[in-house]
């Protein structure tokens, strides 16, 4: 590398100064600008660090054309806002740890970096030190046999101060996020090393801790992490107790003791750790002439020079896995920051008003008896359990043009409805969205339970009406007229606008509409059954019904009743998760594996290659290309899955291609 990477430092606190000193010793970076909330603060920092340009605002720093990469050193509750702005400004990002307060914030930052084609790295400087690489090398080589246990601690006694960020709830204080993240990161690193991977995420995290009576942050906390490869890790942290801040790795034939894992000596001072084996202790010395913080700056520069948008020493997936483990640790000790609570989550992660993006492209369709248009890709609300996570997914979907949300009385014991209702209230978008409420699931599928559950669902959702109400299951012991009558009572009372049946036979839907026509009542407007390119071999849950067969498609085409298709992408069958030799996902295998489905999958892959899109986009486009109104329920668990789901909107399939995909003709 000939040209040094031009850095800007965002904020002028203590850690910013430490990084500036390290950057001055880096081989491939130079400090060109600093930004602070005041010009005086920026000028003072600049004078102490080589006199780079001083900007009196963070925005001005990000607008500086000479700044190629930015080091974000504000307190971690502000990381998301400024990482997003940095990404949008085209700046590569090195962000202090933890990357965010929680996994959701990390996911939002990762998506911003991806969308703007910039590098993102969480600043775990110890990961860039050669001592860490040497420890990983020894574990992988089997130097201490099979690793069974890791013990890692990082804690100190800061002394309580209500003004300190370490003790502040608003600042995300406590030990887990401040320094406990190191111990978790190290444990996951070693778990990965023993399995030949860069890292491994735990399958369980159980913890205990003590919360401060005034601020509620963790004073002392410990956790046990269990990994799929058998490793157990014990981690501990504190801001109110001094600990030895070391790491120990126990294997079947020896152990490694690391006295200084988190801030290993650098700039010529040797780092030392010890290998205990066969009754002997070997001192292992690792020295580097580089500065510890200069090492991570150079790691960023090397990655960029190689055309990468991640740094191998601390990848984005690694960071997200660490944040998920920290979330689990905090949850196990009952630590939710005030800002994370549903009633307090009043703004988007970006701290901007919620609005549709200029490139919003999710199309809408009409549902009989419903005045609002409904997005043809409907967001399924059954897989997020915290407001930060839910808001990240729903804000993004809304911004991309989505306006329809599908939930149910039974999802997570009502938690999903409560979160969705609070999100709608916080964002002020009730009249801008369509809410689909499902209830009366077996064994409570009666008119009486329909009424009581609907009223409870509306209370959870903090709304007076459901745009669409769906009976979640049918009960053939109840005469169809009783369901139609009670649903029309709720229509007249204003509690619902339109209604339908989920997992109802089309014959039963037809009977309901015949009854409604005879009585001069409103009939079923929609049906929500499984529909996908792949045939449902076995129902994933009791009582599920598919409408993918030829007879059902013929009926839907004739009657033109809108279909809200669940599992529209066959729950991952058209991704790399599925293959004849992949059988880890029991439900995927049981419900979708068959010779004819793999033939459909093969054709989807072939057509995807021809059209230059992912195979899952072909599968989703098939659902939307039917000769009757279709709406696809999607259940993305991460933002990148939402992005990939939307690719199908740019795919046009002809009737011949649809028939070929479904094995109904030999040529597309």
QUIWO-V44847 format. One record per residue. N is the residue number from 1. SS is DSSP state (H for helix, E for strand, L for the rest). OMEGA is omega in whole degrees, 0 to 359 (NA if undefined). D_LAST is the distance of its C-alpha to the last C-alpha in Angstrom with 2 decimals. Layout:
# QUIWO-V44847
N	SS	OMEGA	D_LAST
N	SS	OMEGA	D_LAST
This chain:
# QUIWO-V44847
1	L	179	50.84
2	L	181	53.17
3	L	179	52.61
4	L	181	53.48
5	E	181	51.19
6	E	185	52.69
7	E	167	53.23
8	E	178	54.21
9	E	182	55.78
10	E	183	55.12
11	L	187	58.26
12	L	179	61.69
13	L	185	62.54
14	H	184	63.85
15	H	177	60.59
16	H	178	59.70
17	H	178	62.98
18	H	179	62.36
19	H	180	58.96
20	H	178	60.55
21	H	177	63.13
22	H	180	60.50
23	H	179	58.40
24	H	180	61.55
25	L	180	61.59
26	L	181	57.89
27	L	192	56.97
28	L	178	53.96
29	E	177	54.57
30	E	180	57.02
31	E	182	57.91
32	E	182	57.60
33	E	175	57.89
34	E	179	58.72
35	E	178	58.10
36	L	178	60.16
37	L	175	60.77
38	L	180	63.96
39	H	181	64.84
40	H	179	68.06
41	H	179	66.27
42	H	181	63.82
43	H	178	66.73
44	H	179	68.70
45	H	181	65.78
46	H	181	65.17
47	H	181	68.86
48	H	186	68.75
49	L	171	65.61
50	L	176	65.96
51	L	170	65.88
52	L	177	62.16
53	E	180	61.33
54	E	179	62.13
55	E	182	60.00
56	L	174	61.34
57	L	177	57.99
58	H	180	54.84
59	H	180	52.84
60	H	177	54.92
61	H	183	54.28
62	H	178	50.50
63	H	181	50.87
64	L	184	52.83
65	L	181	50.80
66	L	178	52.53
67	L	179	51.39
68	L	180	48.30
69	E	182	48.49
70	E	174	50.25
71	E	183	52.13
72	E	187	52.11
73	L	176	55.40
74	L	176	55.79
75	L	191	56.25
76	H	174	53.07
77	H	179	52.57
78	H	184	52.05
79	H	186	49.59
80	H	182	46.42
81	H	187	47.53
82	H	174	48.60
83	H	178	45.79
84	H	180	43.30
85	H	178	45.45
86	H	179	45.81
87	H	180	42.07
88	H	176	41.57
89	L	179	44.34
90	L	180	42.48
91	L	172	45.08
92	E	194	44.44
93	E	165	45.96
94	E	187	48.40
95	E	180	49.33
96	E	177	52.27
97	L	347	51.71
98	L	182	50.69
99	L	178	47.69
100	L	177	47.84
101	L	187	49.63
102	L	181	46.71
103	H	184	43.18
104	H	179	41.80
105	H	177	43.65
106	H	180	42.46
107	H	179	38.83
108	H	179	39.33
109	H	179	40.98
110	H	179	38.30
111	H	177	35.60
112	H	179	37.83
113	H	179	38.25
114	H	184	34.53
115	H	182	33.74
116	L	175	36.51
117	L	176	35.94
118	L	178	39.48
119	L	176	41.01
120	E	176	42.41
121	E	172	44.97
122	E	191	47.32
123	E	169	50.80
124	L	188	51.77
125	H	182	54.00
126	H	180	55.03
127	H	182	51.53
128	H	181	52.19
129	L	181	55.57
130	H	176	55.87
131	H	180	57.70
132	H	179	54.54
133	H	180	52.60
134	H	178	55.42
135	H	179	55.39
136	H	179	51.65
137	H	181	52.21
138	H	179	54.96
139	H	181	52.96
140	H	182	49.99
141	H	182	52.37
142	L	184	53.90
143	L	177	57.29
144	L	178	58.24
145	L	180	56.14
146	L	182	53.69
147	E	183	53.98
148	E	189	54.88
149	E	172	56.24
150	E	173	56.26
151	E	183	58.96
152	E	181	58.71
153	E	173	60.89
154	E	181	61.21
155	E	180	63.73
156	L	179	66.82
157	E	183	69.45
158	L	185	69.10
159	L	187	71.73
160	L	173	70.74
161	L	183	70.58
162	L	181	69.05
163	L	184	68.34
164	L	177	66.41
165	H	182	62.62
166	H	182	62.87
167	H	186	64.25
168	L	175	62.43
169	L	181	59.84
170	L	181	58.54
171	L	181	58.12
172	L	185	56.22
173	L	184	59.32
174	L	185	60.20
175	H	187	59.75
176	H	182	56.22
177	H	185	54.48
178	H	182	57.23
179	H	176	57.75
180	H	178	56.37
181	H	178	52.97
182	H	183	54.30
183	H	178	55.13
184	H	179	51.73
185	H	181	50.01
186	H	180	52.17
187	H	180	51.50
188	H	177	47.72
189	H	181	48.16
190	H	176	50.18
191	H	177	47.84
192	H	182	45.02
193	H	182	47.28
194	L	177	48.10
195	L	178	44.40
196	L	181	43.56
197	L	180	41.84
198	L	178	42.84
199	L	176	43.64
200	L	179	43.05
201	L	180	43.10
202	L	175	45.42
203	L	175	44.28
204	E	177	47.36
205	E	177	50.02
206	E	186	53.27
207	E	174	56.08
208	E	181	59.50
209	E	179	61.29
210	E	181	64.04
211	E	182	63.35
212	L	185	65.94
213	L	181	67.73
214	L	187	67.76
215	L	178	64.40
216	L	178	62.24
217	L	183	60.90
218	E	178	61.04
219	E	177	64.38
220	E	179	63.73
221	E	176	60.55
222	E	180	59.30
223	E	172	56.11
224	E	179	54.74
225	E	177	51.24
226	E	183	49.58
227	L	183	46.72
228	L	180	44.25
229	L	176	45.83
230	L	180	49.20
231	L	172	50.84
232	E	178	53.06
233	E	174	54.20
234	E	182	57.18
235	E	179	57.32
236	E	181	60.00
237	E	179	60.75
238	E	166	63.36
239	L	180	64.86
240	E	182	68.08
241	L	177	68.85
242	L	177	69.28
243	L	185	67.31
244	L	173	67.34
245	L	181	63.91
246	L	176	62.98
247	E	177	60.25
248	E	179	60.62
249	E	184	58.09
250	E	177	59.15
251	E	183	57.76
252	L	181	58.70
253	L	180	60.97
254	E	177	62.09
255	E	177	61.59
256	E	178	61.07
257	E	182	63.21
258	E	183	62.26
259	L	185	65.15
260	L	185	63.39
261	L	191	59.62
262	L	178	58.94
263	L	183	61.13
264	L	179	61.75
265	L	179	64.42
266	L	181	63.37
267	L	175	64.99
268	L	176	66.77
269	L	186	67.94
270	L	170	66.49
271	E	183	64.36
272	E	169	65.44
273	E	194	64.02
274	E	177	65.14
275	E	178	63.75
276	E	182	65.70
277	E	177	65.42
278	L	178	67.79
279	L	181	70.64
280	E	178	70.35
281	E	179	69.22
282	E	176	67.54
283	E	179	67.56
284	E	185	64.41
285	E	177	64.87
286	E	182	62.11
287	L	174	63.26
288	L	178	61.58
289	L	184	63.26
290	L	173	60.63
291	L	183	61.02
292	H	181	59.06
293	H	173	57.44
294	H	179	57.10
295	H	181	54.96
296	H	175	52.28
297	H	178	52.43
298	H	176	51.93
299	H	176	49.04
300	H	181	47.28
301	H	179	48.12
302	H	181	46.84
303	H	180	43.51
304	H	179	43.09
305	H	179	44.15
306	L	179	41.41
307	L	183	38.80
308	L	174	38.52
309	L	172	38.38
310	L	177	39.96
311	E	184	43.14
312	L	181	42.82
313	L	180	46.21
314	E	184	45.08
315	L	178	41.34
316	H	178	39.89
317	H	177	38.54
318	H	179	42.05
319	H	182	43.61
320	H	177	41.38
321	H	178	42.16
322	H	179	45.83
323	H	178	45.74
324	H	178	44.11
325	H	178	46.92
326	H	175	49.53
327	H	181	48.14
328	H	178	48.54
329	H	180	52.04
330	H	180	53.10
331	H	183	51.68
332	H	178	53.64
333	L	177	56.89
334	L	181	56.16
335	L	170	55.88
336	L	179	53.83
337	L	182	54.95
338	H	182	56.02
339	H	181	53.43
340	H	184	50.63
341	L	186	51.73
342	H	184	49.52
343	H	181	52.27
344	H	186	52.97
345	L	191	49.45
346	L	182	49.85
347	L	176	47.94
348	L	177	44.64
349	L	181	44.67
350	L	183	44.79
351	L	176	47.84
352	L	175	46.23
353	L	178	45.75
354	L	180	42.39
355	L	176	40.29
356	L	177	36.75
357	L	178	35.73
358	L	181	35.18
359	L	179	31.52
360	L	189	30.96
361	L	179	27.43
362	L	182	26.74
363	L	179	25.88
364	E	175	27.70
365	E	183	27.26
366	L	173	29.84
367	L	179	31.29
368	L	178	33.52
369	L	178	37.22
370	L	184	36.67
371	L	183	37.84
372	L	169	36.30
373	L	184	32.69
374	E	179	30.88
375	E	180	28.65
376	L	167	25.09
377	E	186	25.51
378	E	182	28.65
379	E	174	30.93
380	E	184	31.85
381	L	183	35.55
382	L	186	36.13
383	L	174	36.47
384	L	188	39.13
385	L	175	42.81
386	L	180	44.76
387	H	178	45.06
388	H	180	44.52
389	H	181	41.19
390	H	182	40.15
391	H	178	41.24
392	H	182	39.34
393	H	186	36.05
394	H	175	36.80
395	H	181	38.35
396	H	179	35.34
397	H	179	32.89
398	H	181	35.15
399	H	180	35.50
400	L	176	31.74
401	L	180	31.76
402	L	182	31.43
403	L	185	33.83
404	E	185	33.03
405	E	183	34.45
406	E	178	34.01
407	E	184	36.96
408	E	180	38.85
409	L	188	42.43
410	L	185	41.92
411	H	175	40.34
412	H	177	42.88
413	H	179	45.72
414	H	182	45.32
415	H	182	45.21
416	H	179	41.77
417	H	180	43.02
418	H	180	46.21
419	H	180	44.48
420	H	180	42.06
421	H	180	44.97
422	H	178	47.10
423	H	180	44.37
424	H	179	43.89
425	H	181	47.68
426	H	183	48.16
427	H	180	45.57
428	L	187	46.68
429	L	186	43.19
430	H	182	43.51
431	H	178	42.75
432	H	184	39.87
433	L	173	37.87
434	E	182	36.60
435	E	177	37.74
436	E	181	36.12
437	E	177	38.74
438	E	180	38.12
439	E	180	41.04
440	L	175	42.52
441	L	174	40.68
442	L	8	41.80
443	L	183	44.73
444	L	183	45.79
445	L	177	43.57
446	L	178	46.29
447	H	181	47.29
448	H	179	50.23
449	H	175	48.30
450	H	183	45.66
451	H	183	48.51
452	H	180	50.27
453	H	177	47.16
454	H	180	45.94
455	H	178	49.35
456	H	179	49.37
457	H	179	45.89
458	H	176	46.98
459	H	178	50.06
460	H	183	48.13
461	H	180	45.83
462	L	179	48.91
463	L	180	47.50
464	L	183	48.57
465	L	170	45.17
466	E	178	41.61
467	E	176	38.96
468	E	174	36.92
469	E	181	38.52
470	E	167	36.45
471	E	189	37.95
472	L	175	36.69
473	L	176	36.92
474	L	175	38.00
475	L	186	41.21
476	L	178	41.17
477	L	177	44.96
478	L	177	45.26
479	L	187	45.03
480	H	181	42.20
481	H	181	44.73
482	H	177	46.58
483	H	182	43.61
484	H	181	42.91
485	H	183	46.61
486	H	178	47.11
487	H	178	44.00
488	H	174	45.34
489	H	179	48.69
490	H	174	47.14
491	H	182	45.38
492	H	180	48.77
493	L	178	50.38
494	L	182	47.88
495	L	176	46.62
496	E	179	42.97
497	E	178	40.93
498	E	181	37.98
499	E	180	37.18
500	E	182	34.62
501	E	175	33.95
502	E	184	32.33
503	L	173	31.38
504	L	174	32.36
505	L	179	30.91
506	H	177	29.42
507	H	179	32.10
508	H	175	34.78
509	H	180	33.38
510	H	179	33.52
511	H	179	37.06
512	H	182	38.13
513	H	174	36.97
514	H	180	38.68
515	H	181	41.84
516	H	180	41.64
517	H	180	41.24
518	H	185	44.26
519	H	182	46.35
520	L	182	45.39
521	L	175	43.99
522	L	180	40.97
523	L	179	38.10
524	L	180	35.35
525	L	186	33.27
526	E	170	30.65
527	E	179	29.38
528	E	177	28.58
529	L	174	26.86
530	E	173	24.49
531	L	180	20.86
532	L	175	18.19
533	L	178	14.84
534	L	177	17.15
535	L	177	19.24
536	L	182	22.93
537	L	180	24.60
538	L	183	28.07
539	L	178	29.55
540	L	178	30.70
541	L	181	33.75
542	L	176	35.63
543	L	181	34.58
544	L	181	31.04
545	L	179	28.56
546	E	176	24.77
547	L	184	22.77
548	L	184	19.28
549	L	186	19.42
550	H	182	18.11
551	H	179	21.68
552	H	179	22.42
553	H	178	19.37
554	H	180	20.44
555	H	180	23.98
556	H	178	23.17
557	H	181	21.27
558	H	187	24.31
559	H	176	26.94
560	L	174	25.32
561	L	180	27.31
562	E	178	26.24
563	E	172	24.95
564	E	191	26.26
565	E	173	23.95
566	E	189	25.86
567	L	184	24.48
568	L	178	21.32
569	L	176	20.38
570	H	172	21.63
571	H	175	24.79
572	H	182	23.51
573	L	182	21.17
574	L	174	18.57
575	L	180	21.40
576	L	177	23.60
577	L	185	25.81
578	L	174	23.71
579	E	182	23.32
580	L	183	24.44
581	L	178	27.75
582	E	185	28.37
583	L	181	30.33
584	L	182	32.70
585	L	186	31.28
586	H	183	32.39
587	H	179	30.65
588	H	180	27.27
589	H	184	27.63
590	H	189	29.00
591	H	189	26.63
592	H	183	23.19
593	L	174	23.43
594	L	181	21.83
595	H	182	19.79
596	H	178	16.86
597	H	177	17.05
598	H	174	17.16
599	H	176	13.99
600	H	180	12.36
601	H	179	14.39
602	H	179	13.29
603	H	178	9.57
604	H	179	11.05
605	H	180	13.28
606	H	180	10.87
607	H	178	9.00
608	H	179	12.62
609	H	181	13.92
610	H	183	11.72
611	H	178	12.81
612	L	179	16.25
613	L	176	16.80
614	L	179	17.93
615	H	181	15.67
616	H	177	17.81
617	H	176	16.84
618	H	180	13.19
619	H	180	14.75
620	H	179	17.13
621	H	176	14.84
622	H	180	12.97
623	H	184	16.51
624	H	185	17.38
625	L	183	14.43
626	L	181	15.58
627	L	174	17.16
628	L	185	20.51
629	L	178	22.63
630	E	175	21.85
631	E	184	23.94
632	E	172	23.28
633	E	178	26.41
634	E	181	26.56
635	L	181	29.34
636	L	179	29.74
637	L	176	32.81
638	L	185	33.23
639	H	180	32.63
640	H	177	30.08
641	H	174	27.88
642	H	180	28.21
643	H	181	27.21
644	H	178	24.09
645	H	184	23.21
646	H	179	23.39
647	H	182	20.81
648	H	182	18.11
649	H	178	19.81
650	H	182	18.62
651	L	176	14.88
652	L	178	13.02
653	L	176	9.78
654	L	175	8.53
655	H	179	8.83
656	H	178	5.42
657	H	178	4.48
658	H	180	7.76
659	H	179	7.44
660	H	178	5.06
661	H	183	7.61
662	L	175	10.25
663	L	182	9.83
664	L	173	9.78
665	L	186	7.32
666	L	182	6.93
667	L	179	3.81
668	L	NA	0.00
